[in-house]
Amino acid sequence: GYEVKTFAPEPNDVRCVGRVQATCETHCVRWSPTNGALATAGVSGGVHLYKPDESLTLLGTIPEEELDIGEVYGIDFSPGSRYLATGGSAAQEEVAVWDLRRRKKHRVLTGHDSAVNTVKYGQFGRVLGSGSASGVVLVHDVESGAQTARLTPPTLSGVTSIDFSKYSPQHLVSACMDGTVRLWDIEAGQLQSTLTVRGSECYQVEFSPTVPGLLGYVKSDGRVVLQDITSPTPSGALTFKGCQATSMCWHYSGFALAVGTSDGRISWLDTRKISGGADVATCQIYDIKAHDGGVEALSWQHPVPQSFQVEKTPSRGDNIPDSPMTPIAAKSRLLHEPAPAPAPVVDAVSRDLATTRINQTSSMSTKELETIIENATEKLGDAVRAQVRDLHLELLRQHQSTVDETAQMFAEMRQLQLEMAQEIAQLRNELGR
């Protein structure tokens, strides 16, 4: 539709806290990872960036010039919110990456031969995936712009949505207009499995933010499905009667899904209650009439900027909220814990900047000084992102190590059970004689 709204779930109700009338039909919305802006895009006019307050004040548009970049179908922010990727019906069916600081196009990624329906950053911001109306999914390296994978399904159907796994970064999942959901290994460039057969159109698919291997997807027949990537059948499903399930978004806790429907409703669902043939009313936390037309896109704001969460996120199983709607203030203590000591690379950048100021300020112009500061800031940002990426990789390594140790323990237990069964059988034979 033409209207964009923001909502705040409260203990007993959902309150509309902001709304803005878009200049065209809106296809996609996305909160920046640092909560600095809400981005919307649609039929024309590029991408609009709004301030995340009740007035939704317009911060600007991308591009700033009055250029026709075509209809935009998909947008996604880089992990640090510096860059914004867009895909749509632009010339040469390109994926454009925009530098939000400089407000200009940073890079163009080519390779598609039809309109780009969806874009998504993956592997902690190192790659950018895109799916087109022809059914092909491309993966590009963010730094070099080189194409690293071209994923072509056995039967071509337009790609409606893609997502990368946070726990196994080599995995990408895609949803198509023919109803299929496919799991890909982007490192091998191969199809790993087809999770659903053809049927009603699949509009969106997303991995769970907390449960490795679990994904959710919504379909045009009204179904909301939860499924593990290792299972050929869903682990849970429910169906909205008389309408289509058109969009979805996971809550950061993994306990809830927000689902939009073709009749303009938004339902917040408790994922712990979704099972085979579950009743919608049983699983609903909230349900509101949000729009006159269908809900085309949903995005859940991050409770705390990701730059804070990296160091403070509790280990899985600890500090789990009692409800998916636990107030953000309950976790505010995470921001007041002692900050870690500055990393050596941060000190180096600070010293470099300080030295530059002392030696050169007296003989340089203001513009030159601004350039030096901007370069030093970029260097600091790159160093922080590298450290965050290393931290994520270490967490993934530890998780995989725990999984392997657990599997080994169960294997040893099964072996002991077999040996005990053999000994019992021998004793019974001896006693029978």
Phi, psi and chi 1 to 4 in degrees:
 res  aa     phi    psi   chi1   chi2   chi3   chi4
   1 GLY       - -170.4      -      -      -      -
   2 TYR   -96.3   -8.2  -72.6   80.7      -      -
   3 GLU  -109.9  135.1 -166.6  171.9   33.1      -
   4 VAL  -113.1  129.6  176.8      -      -      -
   5 LYS  -127.4  152.1  -64.6 -178.6  179.2  179.7
   6 THR  -119.8  143.3   56.5      -      -      -
   7 PHE  -127.7  149.9  -61.5   91.0      -      -
   8 ALA  -123.0  107.1      -      -      -      -
   9 PRO   -65.4  131.7  -19.8   33.2      -      -
  10 GLU  -119.7  172.9  -62.9  179.1  -14.5      -
  11 PRO   -51.6  -37.3  -28.6   35.1      -      -
  12 ASN  -122.0    0.6  -60.9  -47.4      -      -
  13 ASP  -163.0  173.9 -162.0    4.8      -      -
  14 VAL  -117.7  128.6  174.7      -      -      -
  15 ARG  -110.9  132.7 -178.3  168.9   56.9   94.5
  16 CYS   -77.8  117.1  179.7      -      -      -
  17 VAL  -106.7   -8.0  -65.2      -      -      -
  18 GLY  -166.1  148.5      -      -      -      -
  19 ARG  -153.9  149.4   65.9  176.8   66.7 -162.8
  20 VAL  -146.2  141.6   63.8      -      -      -
  21 GLN   -90.5  114.0 -165.6   71.7   19.7      -
  22 ALA   -74.4  157.7      -      -      -      -
  23 THR   -82.0   -9.1   57.4      -      -      -
  24 CYS  -153.0  173.0   64.1      -      -      -
  25 GLU   -63.7  130.2 -176.5  177.9   -4.2      -
  26 THR   -96.3  129.2  -58.8      -      -      -
  27 HIS   -99.3  -30.3  -68.1  -39.4      -      -
  28 CYS  -148.3  147.9   42.5      -      -      -
  29 VAL  -134.5  149.5  -63.9      -      -      -
  30 ARG  -157.8  128.1 -176.7   77.7   66.7 -179.3
  31 TRP   -79.1  142.2  -73.1  102.6      -      -
  32 SER   -71.3  149.1   66.8      -      -      -
  33 PRO   -59.1  -26.7  -26.1   35.2      -      -
  34 THR   -94.6    6.3   53.2      -      -      -
  35 ASN    62.7   23.2  -72.2  -20.8      -      -
  36 GLY   -84.0  -17.4      -      -      -      -
  37 ALA  -159.9  154.1      -      -      -      -
  38 LEU  -111.1  122.1  172.4   65.2      -      -
  39 ALA  -103.6  136.9      -      -      -      -
  40 THR  -132.7  151.6   69.2      -      -      -
  41 ALA  -155.1  157.2      -      -      -      -
  42 GLY  -165.6 -133.1      -      -      -      -
  43 VAL   -64.1  -40.4  173.3      -      -      -
  44 SER  -155.7  170.8   62.5      -      -      -
  45 GLY    88.7    5.2      -      -      -      -
  46 GLY    73.7 -149.5      -      -      -      -
  47 VAL  -107.2  131.5 -179.7      -      -      -
  48 HIS  -103.5  133.5  -69.0   72.3      -      -
  49 LEU  -111.0  125.9  -59.8  172.7      -      -
  50 TYR  -117.0  147.3  -63.3   96.8      -      -
  51 LYS   -72.0  134.6 -173.4  177.2 -179.5  179.9
  52 PRO   -78.2   65.7   29.3  -34.6      -      -
  53 ASP  -132.9 -177.1   55.8   15.7      -      -
  54 GLU   -65.6  -28.7  -67.4 -172.2    4.7      -
  55 SER   -82.8  -16.5   63.3      -      -      -
  56 LEU    48.1   56.4  -70.3  178.9      -      -
  57 THR   -64.6  134.8  -53.9      -      -      -
  58 LEU   -70.4  121.6 -178.1   64.9      -      -
  59 LEU   -87.5  -27.2  -62.8  172.9      -      -
  60 GLY   157.5  179.0      -      -      -      -
  61 THR  -127.3  155.5   59.4      -      -      -
  62 ILE  -123.0  118.6  -60.3  -65.6      -      -
  63 PRO   -78.9  163.8   29.8  -34.9      -      -
  64 GLU   -70.8  -34.8  -73.0 -174.1  -50.8      -
  65 GLU   -72.9  158.3  -57.5   83.0    3.0      -
  66 GLU   -78.7   73.8  -69.1  -64.6  -31.5      -
  67 LEU  -112.0  144.6  -61.3  175.8      -      -
  68 ASP   -90.4  102.6 -176.8   11.0      -      -
  69 ILE   -96.1   12.6   64.1  171.0      -      -
  70 GLY    83.7 -179.3      -      -      -      -
  71 GLU   -75.7  131.0 -164.9  165.8   -5.5      -
  72 VAL  -100.9  123.6  178.0      -      -      -
  73 TYR  -105.1  -24.1  -60.4  127.3      -      -
  74 GLY  -145.7  141.3      -      -      -      -
  75 ILE  -138.3  153.6   57.4  176.4      -      -
  76 ASP  -160.0  140.3 -164.5   31.1      -      -
  77 PHE   -87.0  148.8  -75.4   94.3      -      -
  78 SER   -69.7  160.0   63.9      -      -      -
  79 PRO   -55.3  -31.8  -28.0   35.7      -      -
  80 GLY   -92.5    3.1      -      -      -      -
  81 SER    68.7    9.5  -59.2      -      -      -
  82 ARG   -75.4  -35.4  168.6   71.4 -176.8  -87.6
  83 TYR  -120.1  152.7  -59.4  100.2      -      -
  84 LEU  -129.7  125.2  178.1   73.2      -      -
  85 ALA   -97.9  138.8      -      -      -      -
  86 THR  -130.4  146.9   62.8      -      -      -
  87 GLY  -139.2  146.0      -      -      -      -
  88 GLY   179.8 -140.4      -      -      -      -
  89 SER  -100.6   29.7   59.8      -      -      -
  90 ALA   -66.5  166.2      -      -      -      -
  91 ALA   -58.1  143.0      -      -      -      -
  92 GLN    61.0   15.0  -68.1   84.5   44.4      -
  93 GLU    49.3   48.8  -74.4   71.7   44.4      -
  94 GLU   -89.6  161.9   63.8 -171.7   25.2      -
  95 VAL  -106.0  124.4  174.2      -      -      -
  96 ALA  -104.7  137.8      -      -      -      -
  97 VAL  -112.6  121.7  179.5      -      -      -
  98 TRP  -106.3  135.4  -57.6   86.6      -      -
  99 ASP   -85.6  109.6 -173.1  -30.1      -      -
 100 LEU   -73.5  -21.6  -62.1 -177.8      -      -
 101 ARG   -75.3  -43.6 -178.2 -179.9  -60.9  169.4
 102 ARG   -91.8   -7.9  -65.6 -173.3  171.1   92.4
 103 ARG    57.8   44.6  -62.6  -64.9 -179.4   94.8
 104 LYS  -148.4  166.4   64.6 -179.6 -178.0  179.6
 105 LYS   -70.1  127.3 -169.9  176.7  -68.5 -174.5
 106 HIS   -92.9  -40.6  172.9   68.7      -      -
 107 ARG  -159.1  151.8  176.3  165.6  -76.5  133.7
 108 VAL  -119.0  128.7  173.3      -      -      -
 109 LEU  -110.6  119.5  -53.1  175.4      -      -
 110 THR  -109.5  175.1   59.7      -      -      -
 111 GLY   133.5  -20.9      -      -      -      -
 112 HIS   -82.7  151.2  -72.7  -69.5      -      -
 113 ASP  -114.9   12.2   55.7    7.7      -      -
 114 SER  -154.2  175.8   59.8      -      -      -
 115 ALA   -56.7  142.4      -      -      -      -
 116 VAL   -91.8  117.6  177.9      -      -      -
 117 ASN   -90.0  -23.9  -68.4  -23.5      -      -
 118 THR  -155.0  144.7  177.6      -      -      -
 119 VAL  -135.0  149.9  -66.2      -      -      -
 120 LYS  -158.5  130.6 -172.0   74.6  174.3 -178.1
 121 TYR   -78.0  145.4  -82.8   94.5      -      -
 122 GLY  -143.7  174.6      -      -      -      -
 123 GLN    50.8   48.2  -64.4 -169.6  -11.3      -
 124 PHE    59.0   35.2  -45.1  112.7      -      -
 125 GLY    91.6    3.3      -      -      -      -
 126 ARG   -82.0  -24.9  -67.4 -160.9  -61.8  -91.3
 127 VAL  -130.2  161.1  -60.8      -      -      -
 128 LEU  -130.7  121.4  179.9   64.0      -      -
 129 GLY   -99.3  151.5      -      -      -      -
 130 SER  -149.4  140.9   54.7      -      -      -
 131 GLY  -121.9  141.8      -      -      -      -
 132 SER  -117.1  171.6   71.6      -      -      -
 133 ALA   -67.9  -15.9      -      -      -      -
 134 SER   -82.5  -10.5   67.1      -      -      -
 135 GLY    99.6   -1.5      -      -      -      -
 136 VAL   -93.4  139.5  174.6      -      -      -
 137 VAL  -112.5  128.3  176.2      -      -      -
 138 LEU  -113.1  146.3  -59.9 -177.5      -      -
 139 VAL  -124.1  126.5 -179.8      -      -      -
 140 HIS  -117.4  146.0  -71.7   86.0      -      -
 141 ASP   -75.0  130.4 -179.4   82.7      -      -
 142 VAL   -68.4  -40.7  168.4      -      -      -
 143 GLU   -69.5  -49.5  -67.4  -64.5  -31.6      -
 144 SER   -91.3  -23.3   66.1      -      -      -
 145 GLY    81.3    2.4      -      -      -      -
 146 ALA   -75.1  145.1      -      -      -      -
 147 GLN   -77.3  122.8 -179.6  179.1  -54.7      -
 148 THR  -103.5  -18.3   59.2      -      -      -
 149 ALA  -155.8  141.5      -      -      -      -
 150 ARG  -126.3  111.8 -176.9 -178.9 -179.6   87.9
 151 LEU  -105.6  111.4  -49.3  175.3      -      -
 152 THR  -115.6  117.4  -54.9      -      -      -
 153 PRO   -74.2  161.3   28.2  -34.5      -      -
 154 PRO   -64.8  -31.1   20.1  -31.4      -      -
 155 THR  -123.6  125.1   56.6      -      -      -
 156 LEU   -83.4  128.7  -65.3  177.8      -      -
 157 SER  -152.9  143.8  176.9      -      -      -
 158 GLY   -53.5  134.1      -      -      -      -
 159 VAL   -82.3  127.6  178.4      -      -      -
 160 THR  -101.6  -24.9   55.9      -      -      -
 161 SER  -161.7  146.6  174.7      -      -      -
 162 ILE  -137.6  159.5   62.3  171.8      -      -
 163 ASP  -156.3  149.1 -165.9   24.3      -      -
 164 PHE  -101.9  144.2  -71.7   89.5      -      -
 165 SER   -76.9  138.4  170.4      -      -      -
 166 LYS   -84.7  -20.5  -60.4  174.5 -179.0   62.0
 167 TYR   -96.9  -27.8  -66.8   92.2      -      -
 168 SER  -130.4   87.3   50.6      -      -      -
 169 PRO   -60.1  -15.6  -23.2   33.7      -      -
 170 GLN   -78.0   -9.0   77.4  -82.8   12.7      -
 171 HIS   -94.6  134.6  -76.8  149.2      -      -
 172 LEU  -129.7  137.8  176.8  147.3      -      -
 173 VAL  -115.4  141.8   65.6      -      -      -
 174 SER  -130.2  145.9   64.4      -      -      -
 175 ALA  -117.2  145.1      -      -      -      -
 176 CYS  -128.7  165.1  -63.6      -      -      -
 177 MET   -66.1  -24.8  -66.5  179.8 -177.8      -
 178 ASP   -83.5    4.7   64.3   -0.2      -      -
 179 GLY    95.1   -6.2      -      -      -      -
 180 THR   -79.8  146.6   54.9      -      -      -
 181 VAL  -122.2  123.3  175.4      -      -      -
 182 ARG  -120.9  144.1  -64.5 -176.1  174.0   95.1
 183 LEU  -107.2  127.5 -178.9   68.9      -      -
 184 TRP  -117.5  149.8  -58.1   86.7      -      -
 185 ASP  -104.2  106.1 -174.4  -33.2      -      -
 186 ILE   -75.8  -21.5   62.8  172.0      -      -
 187 GLU   -72.3  -39.0  -66.7 -178.9   -4.5      -
 188 ALA   -86.9  -16.2      -      -      -      -
 189 GLY    68.7   33.6      -      -      -      -
 190 GLN  -130.5  154.1  -64.2  178.4  -12.6      -
 191 LEU   -75.1  123.9  175.9   64.4      -      -
 192 GLN   -90.8  -40.7 -175.5  162.3  -37.5      -
 193 SER  -165.6  156.5   61.6      -      -      -
 194 THR  -108.1  115.9  -60.5      -      -      -
 195 LEU   -85.4  -24.2  -58.3  176.5      -      -
 196 THR  -135.8  153.6   64.2      -      -      -
 197 VAL   -87.0  172.3  -64.2      -      -      -
 198 ARG   -66.2  151.0  -68.4 -166.7 -139.5  178.1
 199 GLY   174.7 -136.3      -      -      -      -
 200 SER   -65.8  149.2   56.3      -      -      -
 201 GLU   -59.2  135.7 -177.4  174.0   -7.2      -
 202 CYS   -98.7  118.0 -171.8      -      -      -
 203 TYR   -87.2  -35.8  -71.7  124.1      -      -
 204 GLN  -154.6  147.2 -167.6  168.5   -4.5      -
 205 VAL  -140.3  140.4   61.4      -      -      -
 206 GLU  -148.0  141.8  -80.4 -170.7   12.2      -
 207 PHE   -75.0  148.8  -81.9  100.6      -      -
 208 SER   -65.2  140.0  165.3      -      -      -
 209 PRO   -75.1  -11.9   28.1  -34.9      -      -
 210 THR  -125.8  -23.6   56.1      -      -      -
 211 VAL  -107.9  112.8 -178.9      -      -      -
 212 PRO   -59.1  132.3  -23.2   33.7      -      -
 213 GLY    83.3   -8.1      -      -      -      -
 214 LEU   -92.4  132.9  179.8   65.7      -      -
 215 LEU  -132.3  159.1   53.8   85.2      -      -
 216 GLY  -123.5  148.1      -      -      -      -
 217 TYR  -149.5  155.6   52.9   90.4      -      -
 218 VAL  -122.8  149.1  -66.8      -      -      -
 219 LYS  -131.4  164.4  -49.8 -163.4   74.6  175.4
 220 SER   -71.0  -14.0   61.2      -      -      -
 221 ASP   -87.2    9.3   59.7    2.7      -      -
 222 GLY    91.0    1.0      -      -      -      -
 223 ARG   -83.1  141.3  -76.0 -165.6  -61.5  153.9
 224 VAL  -116.2  121.2  179.3      -      -      -
 225 VAL  -123.4  136.6 -177.8      -      -      -
 226 LEU  -111.3  133.7  -58.3 -178.1      -      -
 227 GLN  -151.5  139.4 -174.5  169.8  -11.4      -
 228 ASP   -85.2  140.5 -167.8  -78.5      -      -
 229 ILE   -68.0  -14.6   59.4  174.7      -      -
 230 THR   -92.2   -3.3   60.7      -      -      -
 231 SER  -112.3  139.7  172.2      -      -      -
 232 PRO   -79.5   -8.3   28.7  -34.1      -      -
 233 THR  -126.3  152.2   57.4      -      -      -
 234 PRO   -64.6  150.1  -21.5   33.5      -      -
 235 SER   -91.1  -14.5   56.1      -      -      -
 236 GLY  -168.6  150.3      -      -      -      -
 237 ALA  -161.1  153.2      -      -      -      -
 238 LEU  -147.8  164.4   56.0   79.8      -      -
 239 THR  -132.2  128.6  -57.5      -      -      -
 240 PHE   -82.7  123.8  -74.3   86.5      -      -
 241 LYS   -82.8  136.5  -56.8  -64.6 -175.7 -179.1
 242 GLY    75.4   12.1      -      -      -      -
 243 CYS  -156.7  170.5   62.1      -      -      -
 244 GLN   -99.1  146.4  -58.9  178.1    0.6      -
 245 ALA   -89.5  107.9      -      -      -      -
 246 THR  -100.6  -21.0   53.1      -      -      -
 247 SER  -156.7  162.5   56.1      -      -      -
 248 MET  -157.5  162.2   60.7  159.4  -77.6      -
 249 CYS  -159.3  131.0 -176.3      -      -      -
 250 TRP   -74.4  143.3  -76.1   92.8      -      -
 251 HIS   -75.8  149.9 -174.2  -99.3      -      -
 252 TYR   -60.1  -25.0   70.5   93.3      -      -
 253 SER   -77.4  -17.7   67.8      -      -      -
 254 GLY    81.8   -4.1      -      -      -      -
 255 PHE   -85.1  -12.3  -70.5  160.2      -      -
 256 ALA  -143.1  152.0      -      -      -      -
 257 LEU  -123.4  136.3  -82.7  177.3      -      -
 258 ALA   -97.9  126.9      -      -      -      -
 259 VAL  -124.0  128.6  175.9      -      -      -
 260 GLY  -100.5  147.9      -      -      -      -
 261 THR  -123.1  167.4   62.1      -      -      -
 262 SER   -71.0  -15.8   58.1      -      -      -
 263 ASP   -97.4   15.9   59.3   -1.4      -      -
 264 GLY    86.4   12.7      -      -      -      -
 265 ARG   -97.6  153.4  -55.0 -163.2   69.5   82.1
 266 ILE  -124.4  126.9  -59.7  176.7      -      -
 267 SER  -117.4  132.0  -72.7      -      -      -
 268 TRP   -96.2  117.6  -76.5 -101.1      -      -
 269 LEU  -110.4  138.6  -55.4  175.0      -      -
 270 ASP   -82.1  110.6 -171.5  -23.7      -      -
 271 THR   -67.1  -20.4   57.3      -      -      -
 272 ARG   -71.7  -16.6  -64.3  165.5  -66.9 -175.8
 273 LYS  -102.0   -6.7  -63.3 -179.6  180.0  179.4
 274 ILE   -77.8  119.3  -62.0  177.5      -      -
 275 SER  -138.3 -176.5   58.1      -      -      -
 276 GLY   -60.9  118.4      -      -      -      -
 277 GLY    70.0   25.3      -      -      -      -
 278 ALA   -65.5  149.2      -      -      -      -
 279 ASP   -82.4  136.8 -179.2   65.3      -      -
 280 VAL   -59.6  -45.4  173.3      -      -      -
 281 ALA   -60.4  -33.5      -      -      -      -
 282 THR   -67.8  -34.1  -57.7      -      -      -
 283 CYS   -91.0  -12.9  -57.5      -      -      -
 284 GLN   -73.4  132.2  -80.0  177.9  -21.4      -
 285 ILE   -91.9  -46.4  -55.6  170.6      -      -
 286 TYR  -140.2  158.1  -55.4  108.6      -      -
 287 ASP  -152.6  124.1  179.4   69.8      -      -
 288 ILE  -136.0  155.5   62.2  170.1      -      -
 289 LYS   -88.7  107.3  176.0   67.4  174.4  178.3
 290 ALA   -98.4  -35.6      -      -      -      -
 291 HIS  -140.3  160.0  -62.5  -83.6      -      -
 292 ASP   -75.1  -34.9  -66.1  -29.4      -      -
 293 GLY  -101.7 -172.4      -      -      -      -
 294 GLY   -68.0  154.5      -      -      -      -
 295 VAL   -90.7  108.1 -179.5      -      -      -
 296 GLU   -84.9  -27.1  -70.5 -159.8   40.7      -
 297 ALA  -153.9  148.0      -      -      -      -
 298 LEU  -134.4  148.6  -67.8  168.9      -      -
 299 SER  -148.6  131.2 -178.7      -      -      -
 300 TRP   -98.0  126.5 -143.6  -48.1      -      -
 301 GLN   -66.7  142.9 -170.9  179.5   33.1      -
 302 HIS   -70.7  134.9  -59.0  -82.3      -      -
 303 PRO   -66.5  -34.4   25.7  -34.6      -      -
 304 VAL  -139.8  138.8  177.8      -      -      -
 305 PRO   -50.3  139.4  -28.8   35.7      -      -
 306 GLN   -60.4  -27.0  -71.2 -172.0   -4.9      -
 307 SER   -62.6  -27.9   56.0      -      -      -
 308 PHE   -84.0  -37.4  -68.9   97.1      -      -
 309 GLN   -67.0  -25.9  -74.5 -172.5  -26.9      -
 310 VAL   -56.5  -47.2  167.8      -      -      -
 311 GLU   -84.7  -20.6  -64.8  -67.3  -23.0      -
 312 LYS  -111.0   -4.7  -56.2  -59.7 -177.9 -177.5
 313 THR   -62.3  126.9  -60.1      -      -      -
 314 PRO   -69.2  156.6   25.0  -33.3      -      -
 315 SER   -66.5  154.6   58.7      -      -      -
 316 ARG   -59.9  131.0  -67.4 -175.2   69.2 -121.2
 317 GLY   100.4  -14.6      -      -      -      -
 318 ASP  -104.8  146.2  -63.0  -25.4      -      -
 319 ASN    53.7   34.3  -61.3  -28.9      -      -
 320 ILE   -73.5  128.3  -61.7  -62.9      -      -
 321 PRO   -65.3  147.5   22.1  -32.0      -      -
 322 ASP   -66.6  -28.1  -64.2  -30.3      -      -
 323 SER  -137.5  148.1  164.3      -      -      -
 324 PRO   -64.0  -12.4   19.0  -29.9      -      -
 325 MET  -105.7   22.4  -57.8  -54.8  163.2      -
 326 THR   -55.9  130.0  -62.3      -      -      -
 327 PRO   -55.4  145.5  -23.7   33.2      -      -
 328 ILE   -60.8  -32.5  -64.3  172.0      -      -
 329 ALA   -58.5  -26.8      -      -      -      -
 330 ALA   -63.7  -23.2      -      -      -      -
 331 LYS  -104.4    5.8  -72.6 -176.9  173.7  -86.2
 332 SER   -64.5  -22.1   62.0      -      -      -
 333 ARG   -60.6  -24.0   64.6 -179.6 -176.8  -80.8
 334 LEU   -62.2  -27.1  -62.3  177.2      -      -
 335 LEU   -84.2  -12.3  -61.9  178.8      -      -
 336 HIS  -104.1    2.5  -60.3  -68.2      -      -
 337 GLU   -71.4  155.1  -64.6  176.6    3.3      -
 338 PRO   -55.9  133.0  -23.8   33.5      -      -
 339 ALA   -72.8  145.0      -      -      -      -
 340 PRO   -66.3  155.2   24.8  -34.0      -      -
 341 ALA   -61.6  144.3      -      -      -      -
 342 PRO   -57.5  139.0  -20.8   31.2      -      -
 343 ALA   -70.2  151.3      -      -      -      -
 344 PRO   -53.4  -39.4  -25.3   33.3      -      -
 345 VAL   -66.0  -33.5   66.3      -      -      -
 346 VAL   -65.4  -42.7  176.6      -      -      -
 347 ASP   -60.4  -41.2  -69.0  -21.0      -      -
 348 ALA   -62.6  -43.3      -      -      -      -
 349 VAL   -64.7  -41.6  173.1      -      -      -
 350 SER   -62.6  -43.7  -59.1      -      -      -
 351 ARG   -63.6  -41.1  -72.1 -164.6  -60.3  -89.6
 352 ASP   -60.3  -43.9 -178.0   37.2      -      -
 353 LEU   -67.1  -42.4 -179.9   57.3      -      -
 354 ALA   -63.9  -43.1      -      -      -      -
 355 THR   -62.4  -42.1  -56.5      -      -      -
 356 THR   -61.1  -41.3  -58.5      -      -      -
 357 ARG   -62.7  -44.5  -76.4  174.8  174.7  166.9
 358 ILE   -65.2  -43.5  -66.7  170.9      -      -
 359 ASN   -82.3  -27.9  -64.7  -22.5      -      -
 360 GLN  -120.3  -11.7  -60.7 -178.5    7.8      -
 361 THR   -59.1  -38.9  -60.4      -      -      -
 362 SER   -66.5  -23.7   59.1      -      -      -
 363 SER  -116.9   13.2   60.5      -      -      -
 364 MET  -123.8  159.5   67.3  173.7   58.8      -
 365 SER   -81.0  167.1   66.2      -      -      -
 366 THR   -62.1  -37.7  -57.2      -      -      -
 367 LYS   -64.5  -40.4 -174.4  174.6 -178.2  180.0
 368 GLU   -65.6  -39.5  -68.9  173.3  -28.1      -
 369 LEU   -64.2  -41.5  179.9   59.4      -      -
 370 GLU   -61.9  -38.1  -70.5  177.0  -10.2      -
 371 THR   -63.8  -42.9  -58.5      -      -      -
 372 ILE   -63.1  -44.2  -68.4  173.5      -      -
 373 ILE   -63.4  -42.1  -66.6  174.5      -      -
 374 GLU   -63.6  -41.5 -175.8  175.5    6.9      -
 375 ASN   -64.6  -40.9  -68.3  -22.6      -      -
 376 ALA   -65.1  -37.9      -      -      -      -
 377 THR   -65.6  -41.9  -57.0      -      -      -
 378 GLU   -62.3  -41.3  -72.3 -174.4   13.7      -
 379 LYS   -61.6  -42.0 -175.5  177.2  178.5 -178.0
 380 LEU   -63.5  -44.2  173.7   60.9      -      -
 381 GLY   -60.8  -42.2      -      -      -      -
 382 ASP   -63.1  -40.2  -67.6  -20.4      -      -
 383 ALA   -65.9  -42.3      -      -      -      -
 384 VAL   -63.6  -44.8  171.3      -      -      -
 385 ARG   -61.5  -37.9  -77.4 -168.8  -70.1  -87.0
 386 ALA   -64.1  -40.7      -      -      -      -
 387 GLN   -67.9  -39.3  -69.2 -175.2  -10.7      -
 388 VAL   -62.9  -43.3  170.4      -      -      -
 389 ARG   -60.6  -42.9 -178.2  168.8   61.9 -113.0
 390 ASP   -63.3  -38.0  -67.6  -17.8      -      -
 391 LEU   -63.7  -44.3  174.7   61.2      -      -
 392 HIS   -60.8  -43.9  -83.3  -70.5      -      -
 393 LEU   -63.1  -38.6  -68.5  174.0      -      -
 394 GLU   -65.7  -40.8  176.9   60.4   18.3      -
 395 LEU   -62.4  -41.6  -69.6  173.6      -      -
 396 LEU   -63.9  -39.3  -71.8  171.1      -      -
 397 ARG   -63.7  -43.8 -173.4 -165.4   64.6   77.0
 398 GLN   -63.3  -40.8  -66.8  179.3    7.0      -
 399 HIS   -61.8  -45.1  170.9   74.0      -      -
 400 GLN   -65.0  -37.3 -171.8   60.0   45.3      -
 401 SER   -62.6  -41.6  176.2      -      -      -
 402 THR   -63.7  -41.5  -58.2      -      -      -
 403 VAL   -61.8  -44.2  170.5      -      -      -
 404 ASP   -64.3  -41.7  -66.9  -19.1      -      -
 405 GLU   -64.4  -40.7  -68.6  174.5    0.3      -
 406 THR   -63.9  -43.0  -56.9      -      -      -
 407 ALA   -62.0  -41.1      -      -      -      -
 408 GLN   -64.1  -39.9  179.7   64.1   28.1      -
 409 MET   -62.3  -44.7  179.5 -176.5   69.1      -
 410 PHE   -66.8  -34.6  -80.3  106.6      -      -
 411 ALA   -64.0  -41.8      -      -      -      -
 412 GLU   -65.8  -38.4  -67.2  174.3   -4.4      -
 413 MET   -63.7  -41.8  -69.0  176.3   61.9      -
 414 ARG   -63.7  -38.5  -74.6 -165.8  -64.6  -91.5
 415 GLN   -64.2  -42.3 -176.0   61.1   34.1      -
 416 LEU   -63.0  -38.9  -72.4  173.4      -      -
 417 GLN   -62.9  -41.4  -71.8  176.1  -18.2      -
 418 LEU   -63.6  -42.5  -70.2  174.0      -      -
 419 GLU   -64.1  -41.6  -67.0  174.5   -1.3      -
 420 MET   -64.6  -40.1  -69.5  177.0   62.8      -
 421 ALA   -62.8  -39.2      -      -      -      -
 422 GLN   -65.7  -41.0  -68.6  174.9   -5.3      -
 423 GLU   -64.8  -41.1  -67.9  177.6    1.7      -
 424 ILE   -63.2  -41.2  -68.6  172.6      -      -
 425 ALA   -62.8  -40.1      -      -      -      -
 426 GLN   -64.5  -42.9  -68.9  176.0   -2.4      -
 427 LEU   -61.9  -40.8  -70.7  172.4      -      -
 428 ARG   -64.3  -38.8  -75.0  178.1  175.9  174.3
 429 ASN   -63.8  -42.8  -70.0  -24.9      -      -
 430 GLU   -66.2  -40.6  -68.7  175.4    0.7      -
 431 LEU   -68.9  -31.7  -69.3  173.1      -      -
 432 GLY   -69.2  -24.8      -      -      -      -
 433 ARG   -73.0      -  -65.6  173.3 -175.4  171.9
